[in-house]
Amino acid sequence: MSLPADPFKKSRASHSAKPRNPVQSVLSVPPKWLHMYGDFITKNAHQVSQIESALRSLTYIIPGRFRDAEIASETLHSSIQLLSLYHDALLRGAVTSIPALASKIPNRHTRYTRFWTAKSTLYRRIALLLQIVQYTELLWEMAAKRKGERVRWRVVVVLEIIKAVCRLLLMRVTHSRPLVTPALPERDPVPPDAEQNDNDALKELMGEDTTVIAGSSKAAHEKEWTMPRTGSSLPSLPNPGDISSYLMSRVLTADDIKPAAKLLNTLSRSGKTAEILHILTPLVYAIALSRSKNKKSWTPWIIGLSMEYAARQLRDRGLRSTALENEELGKRYWAAGWWAMRGAFYENITKGVITGVRRRMPSLVSGILEDYEYLWENYYFSTSA
């Protein structure tokens, strides 16, 4: 004979159970949201990149961007850059879950920066700080300008000191190797037809006809089909008339098999001096500008350009230069063109040329160009490399 259930037992058990801490429940919500957001970014990497690019381009071409609402507009631009930086970190962590990126061989810059970010926590933190400062430096200068020119130049010099210290530390962490730009791995582009690759490759494996769409970002032999149960990938066969490109895509270069740390050589004594000069040039130029009372004075501009030229002459040259080092030097050569938009050279030469060109342009283009003239004339970080 079964005993009757105690009606008070259930109630006593419910009272004895400890209620959930509301603070813990509230704190557990943000990580869940961040996890859901990370999954969304990972699954829609190509669409997110397109949206970021569109928003970034919009902040560049908004008429009247810099005069009436300069801080609000620059805040939007800096926020987009910082959000892109966060998305880059999410995609780097989930690169193996994206078939279009997992099967792709990274370029030299990506291999080198991934190696150091994975090996050294200090490198990763310093590079992240440097990137954040570079994305927000113009916003800090705009905010400081509201309090006067003296405060503005103090902020500019402090930011340049932070950037110089970060770069010197990165050079120290990498055992006296040249700096790369940017110091963090860049996001690998996700092809728009990545979701269609599996279906096309499956049809090809089954012997069905696959129509090649004009402008497709991938050749037939570059597409792979991922088996749903095992997760293994089967490569597609090349087209009979495309054997050469198929073979070239399978060729490994010397840089592909070289260890990531060896993609840049250790600098010699003169190379270290050149790299330090290159790092300190923006700081010395900013200090010289802050002490110059005449915007048309050539002294700060000549000092900065002379240091840049001396650094270029002291750099190591020869057969031992690697491909990644040559790429970085090429970026620096192009960045040197900004000296035509700085200081006395801009005030005495470039400004007049731009004004003459602007007067011959349509009203919409001349209005945008005039807004950029206001930016170049009044803010140091608008032309800093």
N, C-alpha and C positions, 0 to 999 in steps of 0.2 A: 504494500500500500504506500503510495507516494505521499510524502509530506507536503502540506500546503506551502507555497512560496512565501517567504517573508516579505511583506509589502514595504517594510522600512529598510530592507537590506540594500535595495537599489538606490534609495534616496541617501542612505548613509555613505554608500560608495561614491555617489556623485558629489556629496559634500566634502568627502575626504580627498577627492582629486583636486590637485592644485590648479587654479585657473591660469591660463596662459598669460604671460606678461605682455601687456599691450605695447610696451616699448620695444620688446624683441620682435613682435609682429610687424611693427612699423619699420624697424630697421631691416627686416628681411625682405621688404618690398623692393627697395632700389636695386639690390643685386639681381633680383628676378627680372626687373625691367631691363637692366643693362644686358643680361644674358639674352633676353628676347630681342633686344635691339641689335646685339652682335650677330645673332642668327640671321636677322633680316638683312643686315649689311653683307654678310657672307653669301647669302643666296641671291642677292641682287647687286653684285659688285659692279657690273657694267652700267646698270641704270643709275646707281649712286654716283659713279664717276662722271657720267654725263650731266647729272643735276648739279654737281659741284662745279664743273667746268662752266655751265651756263650761268650759275649765280656769280661766279668769279668774274666772268666776262661782263656781266651786267653792271657790277660795281666799277668796272673800268670805263664804261661808256655813258654812264648817267650824266646828262648835261647839268651843269651847276653843282657838280659833286663836291667840289672842294671849297667853295666860298660860303655858301649859306649853311650847310649842315656837314661840315668837314669831319667833325668828331663822330657824328652818328654814322656817316657813310664809311669812315675808316674802321669804326667798331664792327660794322657788318662785314667788311672785307677781312678783318683780322679774325673774326669769329668763324668765318668760312674756312680760313686757312688752318685754324686750330682744330676745327671739326674734321677737316681732311687729314690732319696729323693723327687724330684719334682713329679715324677709319683705316689709315695705313697700318697702325698697330694691330687693329682687329684682323685685317687681311693677312698680315704677316703671321699671326698666330694660327690662322685657319687656312694657310696656303695648301696644305695637303688635302683639305676637303673640297677644294675647287679643282675639278679635273683639268680645266683650261690652264691653270697655273701650276698644278702639281707635275704635269708632264713637260713643262717648259724649262729649258736650260736657262738659268739666270745669266744676265750679262756680268761683265767684270766688276762694275761698280757695286752691283747688288751682292755679288759673292763676297767682295771685300768687306763691305759694311755689315752684312749679315754675320760674317765671321767675328768681327770685333764686338758687335752688340751681343752676340751669344757668349763670347769668351769673357768679356769684361763688363761687369755691372757698372763700374765707374765710367767706362766709355759710353755706355748707353745713357746714363743719367746726364753726363756732360753734354753729349750730342743733343739730347732732348731739350735741355736748358738753352743751348745755343739756338736751336731751331725756334723755340718759343720766343726768345728775344728778337730774332730776326723777323718773325711774323707780327710782332706787336710794337716794334721800335718806333715806327712812324706815328702810331696812336699815342705812345707816351710823349713824343715830341709835341704833337698837337695839343695835348692836355697841358703840358708844361708851358707852352707859348701863351696860354691864357693868363699866366701869372708873371709874364715879363720875359724879356730876352735873356736876362742873366740866369733865371731859373731854367729856361729852355736849354741854354748851352751847358749848364751843369748836368742836366739830365742826359744830354747827348754824350758828353764826355764819360759819364758813369756807365752808360750803356756800351760805349766803345771799350771801356776797361773790362767790363764783364765779358764781352765777346773775345777780346784779346786773351784774357786769362783762360777762357774755355778752350780756345784754339791751341794755346801753349800746352795746356793739360792733355788735350787729345794727341798732340805731337809726342808728349812724354809717354802716354799710355801705349801708343803704337810703336814705341822704341825708335823714335826719331825718323818716322816715315812722313812723307808729304801728306798734307791734308787733302781730303776730297770734298767736293761740293755736290750735294749736301752730305753731311756727316752720317745721316741715317739712310737706311735702304729706301729707294724709291719704289712706288707702287707699280707692279707689273700690270700693263694694260690687259683687260679681259676682253677677248674678241666677242662681238655681239652675237655671233652665231654659235657660241659655245654650247647652248642648249640643244641645237639641232645636230651637233656632231654625232651623237650617239645613234640617232635614227638614220642618218646618212651612211654611217659606217656599217650599221646592221644591214641595210639594204644592199650595200656593196658586197658584204660577206655572203649574203644569200643569193647573189648573182643577179639582183635586180638593177634596173637602170637608174642612175642618180643624175639628175640634171644639175649642172654647175651654173650657179647664178653669177651673173657678171658683178664684179666688185666684191666677191666673197673674200674674206680675210684669210682663209686657209686653203691650201691645196689639198687634193684628195688624199695624198699619202701622209699628210700631217694629222688627219682625223683618226680618232681611236674610238673603239666601242668598249665600254665598261660592262662586264658581266654582272648582272644584278646580285647573284648569290655570293660569288667569291670576291667580287670587287676587282678582279684582274682586268687588265686592258689588253685588247688585241689590236695590233696595228693594221691599217688598211694597206692594200697593195697599190703600188704606183700605177699611173697610166702608162701605156706603152710608149707614148711620145714624150714622157716627162721623166725618163730614167736618170738623166744627169742631175736634175734638181733633187731627186730622191736620194741619190748617192751623196751629194754635197751636204744634205741635211744630216747625214750620218757621220760626217767627217769630224773628228775632234782636233782642235787646234792645240798649240802648246799651252795657251792660257787656260784651256778647258781642263787639262790634267794637272796644271800647276797648283800647288796649295794656295789657299786664299791669301794667306799672309805674305806670300812671295809675289803677289800681283803688283806690289810696290816695293822698291828697293829701299834699304836703309840709307839715309843721307850721309854724305861725307861732311867734313868740317865746313867747307864752303857752301855746301847744300843746306846745312843747318842754319848758317848765317843768312842765306838768301830766304829761307822759309820764315825765320824770325823777323827779318825786315818786311817781308810780305804781310805778316800778321800785325806788326806794329804800325804799318803805314796809315791805316784809317784812324788810329788813335792819335798819332802825331799830327795828322792833317786836321782832325777835329779840334785839337788843342790850339793849333795855329790859327784856325778860323775863329775860335772863341776869343782870342786875344787881339784879333785884327778888327779895327773899327771901320775900315773902308771895305765894302763888298767888292770893289773893283781892284783891290790890291793883289798883285801877282805873287807876293811872297808865300802865302800858304799853299797856293796851287803849285808853285815851283818846288817847294819842299816835298809835298806829297808825291808829285810825279818823279822827282829825283830819287826818292826812296824806292818807288816801284821799278824804276829803270835799273837801279843798282841791284835790286833783288833778282831781276831778270838776267842780268849779266853774270851774277854769281852762281846761278843754278847749274847743276850738273848737266853736262851735255856729252853725248857719246852713244856708243852702241848698247850700253847697259840700260838705257831707258826702256821701261816697259810700256805696253800699249795703254794701260790705265793711266800711267803718268803722263803720257802724251795727250790723252784725252783731257786730263785735268789742266795741263798747260794750255791747251786750246781754249778751254772755258775761261781761263784767266786772260788770255789775249783778247777775247771778245769782251770780257768785263772791263778791260782797260779803256774801251771806247766811252765809258761813262765819264772819263775825265774831260771830255768835250762839253759835258753838261754841268760841270761843277765850277764853283768859285769865279775867279776872274775871267777864265776862258769863256764861260757862259755869259757873264755880264758884258764883256767887251766884244765878243765875236758871235757866239751862237745865238744869243737873244735876238740880235738884229736880223739874222738869217731866218729864224723861225717866225718872227713878226712879218717879214716880207712874204714868206710862204703862206702864212695864215690869211693874209689879205686877199690872196688869189684863190682861196678855197671856198666851197659852198658854205652857207651859213651854219648848217648843222655841224659839219666837220670843223669849221673855224671856231665854233663855240666850245666844242670839246677840247680843241687844241689850246684855246685861251685858258680853260680851266686847268689844264696841265701846266701851262706857263706859270700860273699862280702858284701851283704846287712846287715847281722847280725853283722858283725865285724865293720862296719863303721857308722851305723845309729842307734840312740837311739830309735826312734819311730817304728823301724821294729819289735821290740819285746815287746813293751809296750801294756798293756791290756786296 
